[in-house]
Amino acid sequence: LALCKSGDIPRGSYLLVESFDRLSREHPLDAMELLKVLLRDYGIVLVVMRPEMKMTADSLSELPGIMAFIEAMRA
């Protein structure tokens, strides 16, 4: 997050994770806040390998965002 904030990681960069629970094991609402910050504030593109999904700021309110919330609850 610090590297995103400083601009060392540019907008449009991809973050690949094996599973959403590898991104955060916090409370689901906290995990979604982290996701919002990464996608909206820093313009990161998140790619989750299992289940396969690609998330951008625009997809937070669509099926990938809903799937991310479900995965956060599972984690």
C-alpha positions as CSV (number, residue, x, y, z in Angstrom):
1,L,0.0,0.0,0.0
2,A,2.8,2.4,0.8
3,L,4.4,1.8,-2.6
4,C,1.0,2.4,-4.3
5,K,0.6,5.6,-2.3
6,S,4.1,6.9,-3.2
7,G,3.5,6.1,-6.9
8,D,6.2,3.5,-7.1
9,I,3.5,1.1,-8.2
10,P,1.7,2.8,-11.1
11,R,-2.0,2.8,-11.7
12,G,-3.0,-0.1,-14.0
13,S,-0.5,-2.5,-12.4
14,Y,-1.7,-6.1,-11.8
15,L,-1.8,-7.8,-8.4
16,L,-2.1,-11.6,-8.8
17,V,-3.2,-13.7,-5.8
18,E,-3.8,-17.4,-5.6
19,S,-7.1,-17.0,-3.7
20,F,-8.9,-14.0,-2.3
21,D,-8.2,-15.1,1.3
22,R,-4.5,-14.6,0.5
23,L,-5.2,-10.9,0.2
24,S,-6.8,-10.5,3.6
25,R,-8.0,-12.6,6.5
26,E,-9.6,-9.6,8.2
27,H,-13.3,-9.1,8.8
28,P,-15.1,-9.2,5.4
29,L,-16.0,-5.5,5.6
30,D,-12.3,-4.6,6.3
31,A,-11.2,-6.9,3.4
32,M,-13.6,-5.1,1.1
33,E,-12.3,-1.7,2.2
34,L,-8.8,-2.9,1.3
35,L,-10.1,-4.0,-2.0
36,K,-11.8,-0.7,-2.6
37,V,-8.6,1.2,-1.8
38,L,-6.5,-1.0,-4.1
39,L,-8.9,-0.9,-7.0
40,R,-10.4,2.6,-6.8
41,D,-7.8,4.7,-5.0
42,Y,-4.7,3.2,-6.6
43,G,-6.1,1.8,-9.8
44,I,-4.7,-1.7,-9.3
45,V,-6.2,-4.6,-11.3
46,L,-6.7,-7.7,-9.1
47,V,-6.5,-11.1,-10.6
48,V,-7.5,-14.0,-8.5
49,M,-6.5,-17.4,-9.7
50,R,-9.0,-19.5,-7.7
51,P,-11.8,-18.9,-8.5
52,E,-10.8,-17.2,-11.6
53,M,-11.7,-13.5,-11.7
54,K,-10.3,-10.2,-12.7
55,M,-11.4,-7.2,-10.7
56,T,-11.2,-3.5,-11.5
57,A,-12.7,-0.5,-9.8
58,D,-15.7,-0.8,-12.2
59,S,-16.4,-4.4,-11.3
60,L,-16.7,-3.8,-7.5
61,S,-20.5,-3.4,-7.8
62,E,-20.8,-6.3,-10.2
63,L,-20.5,-10.1,-9.9
64,P,-16.7,-10.1,-9.2
65,G,-17.3,-7.7,-6.3
66,I,-20.0,-9.9,-4.9
67,M,-17.8,-13.0,-5.3
68,A,-15.0,-11.2,-3.5
69,F,-17.3,-10.4,-0.5
70,I,-18.3,-14.1,-0.4
71,E,-14.7,-15.2,-0.5
72,A,-13.9,-12.7,2.3
73,M,-16.6,-14.2,4.5
74,R,-15.2,-17.6,3.8
75,A,-11.7,-16.5,4.7
